[in-house]
Amino acid sequence: MIGLGGITGLFKTAGDIVDNLHTSDEERLSLKNAFVELQGSVIGDVLEYQKSLNDAQSTIITAEA
């Protein structure tokens, strides 16, 4: 599974690509804002998934004990 650092790196790379586009400053900022919002959403989903895994592991360990 890709870690949070990998997700952050992926979005940084996408942001760097946006910086190199030949568009107006307004368009670049709009795209970068969209990437930041998407990154926040993806990280939130990953953290929620990790929490679910931890809860499941905790349940299994408790049942085994």
N, C-alpha and C positions, 0 to 999 in steps of 0.2 A: 504494500500500500504506500502511496506517496505521502510523505510527511508534510507538515505545515510549511517547512522551509522550502520544499519542492513546489508547493502551491504558490508561495510568495515569489519564488524565483520565476515561475512560469508567467505570473502576471507582470513582474518587472520586465521580463523580456518583451511581452506584448506592449507594455508602456513605452519601451525603448523604440519599438517599431513605429508606434504612433508618433513619437517625437521626430522621426525621420521622414514622415509623410509630408508631401508638398501641398499642404492645405493651410487654411487660415488658423491663426492662434485660437480663435473661438472653437473651430471644429476639433482641433487637437485637444483642447481642454475638455470639451464635451465627451470625446472618446475616452480620455483618461479618467474622467469622472465615472463613466459607465463601467470601466474596468475596475475601479476601486469599489464600486457598489457590488459588482459581480464577485470580486475577490472576498468581500465581507460575507456575502451570502454563501459562497463555497466553503469558506473557513468555518462559518457557523454550522453548516451541514456536516462537515467532517468532525467537528467537536461533538455534535449531537450523536453521530454514529459511534464515535469512540466511547461516549458515555453509555450508550446502549450495550456495547461490547463489555465494558467494565461491569455494568449491572448484571449481565448474563453470566459472566465469569464469577461474580460474587455469589450469585444464586447457586451455581454449580458447586462451588467450594463449600458453601454452607450446607448444601444437601449431602455432600460427601462426608462432611465432618459429623 
